[in-house]
Amino acid sequence: MHAPPASSTPLPIRSDADLAWVRQQVRRAAVGLGFDLVQQTKLVTAASELARNTLVHGGGGRLEIAVLEDAPRRGLRLSFVDTGPGIRDVDQAMTDGYTTSGGLGLGLSGAERLVQEFTLDSRPGEGTTVTITTWVPGLPAPRLGGA
């Protein structure tokens, strides 16, 4: 079980300008936690893709950034939330090459490969929440499950 976030910040995702702001804030949080350049780049890339999906496919929404402090571990949890049309077939959407917007079809599956934890909750007609978590390298990995 993870400790409660030490801090949480919601950011609106309503325009292309917000996408740039999201990238800047994710990088800032990652640097502050001590992520190396490679991990920062992976996290910002995943966040950029998921923020764009929130805007384009979800009609806008928000990013919730949570800094996780679970001594000695530190991590960053990003939740992209929209109230758009949702994803009818999550398995298909997670398939490399599948696209509804003419892109490369690597968005969701690509973002999943860039982070340590990835969850997608989507309900047609209600919206989608994608949550990604990455832990600072070099610190003990989080324990899954019970004690």
HELIX and SHEET records of a PDB file:
HELIX    1   1 ASP A   16  LEU A   33  1                                  18    
HELIX    2   2 LEU A   37  VAL A   56  1                                  20    
HELIX    3   3 VAL A   90  ALA A   93  1                                   4    
HELIX    4   4 GLY A  107  LEU A  114  1                                   8    
SHEET    1   A 5 PRO A   5  ILE A  13  0                                        
SHEET    2   A 5 GLY A  61  ASP A  70 -1                                        
SHEET    3   A 5 ARG A  73  ASP A  82 -1                                        
SHEET    4   A 5 GLY A 127  TRP A 135 -1                                        
SHEET    5   A 5 GLU A 117  ARG A 123 -1                                        
END                                                                             
